[in-house]
Amino acid sequence: MVSYAAKRISRLFVAMIKAGVIYLLLTSSLCTLIAAESIFEESFDVKPGGKVTTVERRIRNVVCSFTYAVQGGTDEEWQFSLKSSDDHTFTCAVYRPGGESYLFFLQFELALTGAQLEDVELYGPGGATLQSEEYVVDKEKHAVTHAEGIFKSQLSRIVLLGKQHKKRKHHQKHKKEL
């Protein structure tokens, strides 16, 4: 006859095995999820002085570049983020942590190379969305830039959403020679 303690130990052992299997399943799913998404984040200093400066980052074969010139008092720390997901979607964001910048942007351009531009979001002081007249979206260049003479020089966040589309193979029909 099996003792009560042996049955409890047996049940506990089975429960631990099941928990281990669940843990392994969760861990492998999480690893797959992490592997499916690449993330690059880095801070950089935006320096006044009017000098045109470009910062660019790459994930896989997609490059996001931020070109700007600013005036103002002192350097500000900004954040550059480039993310890719398994569905070939890329998000590029350049922003001021905390949402407020005291610099005056003379010009800016955020561009993607290697992915089609799908959408843009631009924000100014207080997290307010920029008026669409203040910027120009160029779908052919996969970029957004300031609208000359209309942009109010205030920027706190720019986000580009891009997607790589699978290349379609063109099937050529062979013509029979007569």
PyMOL commands that set and color helices and strands:
alter all, ss='L'
color gray80, all
select helices_A, chain A and resi 4-36+125-127+132-134
alter helices_A, ss='H'
color red, helices_A
select strands_A, chain A and resi 38-46+53-59+62-71+76-84+89-95+104-113+116-123+135-138+143-146+157-163
alter strands_A, ss='S'
color yellow, strands_A
deselect
rebuild
show_as cartoon
